[in-house]
Amino acid sequence: MARDKVKRNVVALCSVPKGKGGRPSKALTFAQAEAVLKAAESSRMYAYIVLSLLTGARTEELRALMWDHVDLDGAQDASPPVPPHVAVWRSVRAGGDTKTRKSRRTLALPKRCVDLLRQHREAQQREQGDAWSESGLVFASATGKPLDAANVRRDFRNAIKDAQGVDPKEWTPRELRHSFVSLLSDSGIPLEEISRLVGHSSTAVTEAVYRKQIRPVLQGGATAMDHIFEQ
């Protein structure tokens, strides 16, 4: 129409169905996050919840995470030193790729995640035996099979049912990622760094969707989380 090639935009004649309003996402406060971690300690979901909250990885990325992409030792003698880290390079999306190119990232692990993942790997190997080694998944069912989204949501809500000040019916696993962004923002981490940590292509999405406050290996998130959740 702008170039006078057609006289009418036929799409404008279509009646568009009214969309259903989406559920607004929320972020845990620090007190709520502490309550969630405490309530989940004895749960099978504990390592999953801690890694999601302290690294900001998407649930679809954690469900596809392989032990081959987790380095719990790092290389402290290297120049520069390489901290323990996780390579977020896969997801359960079609084709196994992450949401966007920038979503492929390597994140330093907070100490709490390193310690817990060591314990999780030992417990998983005892529980699953050969099934664990065959699948190579960090988070899997008791038989070594991949987790599906519905089971993760259900197990997450069961894990946090005793969290003080948190109604499990009102929270989903993906909001741990939103909480990661807000907790870092509260701690003064620049928006640009937070955007890199969560794998966004720009700060616009981080600002508009993820940040709930008014205000090589990426290490900023791990350093801040070690400070926020001091052991």
Secondary structure by P-SEA (a helix, b strand, c coil): cccccccccccccccccccccccbbbbbcaaaaaaaaaaaccccaaaaaaaaaaccccaaaaaaccccccccccccccccccccccccccccccccccccccccbbbbbcaaaaaaaaaaaaaaaaacaaaaaaacccccccccccccaaaaaaaaaaaaccccccccccccccaaaaaaaaaaaaacccaaaaaaaacccccccccccccccccccccaaaaaaaaaacc
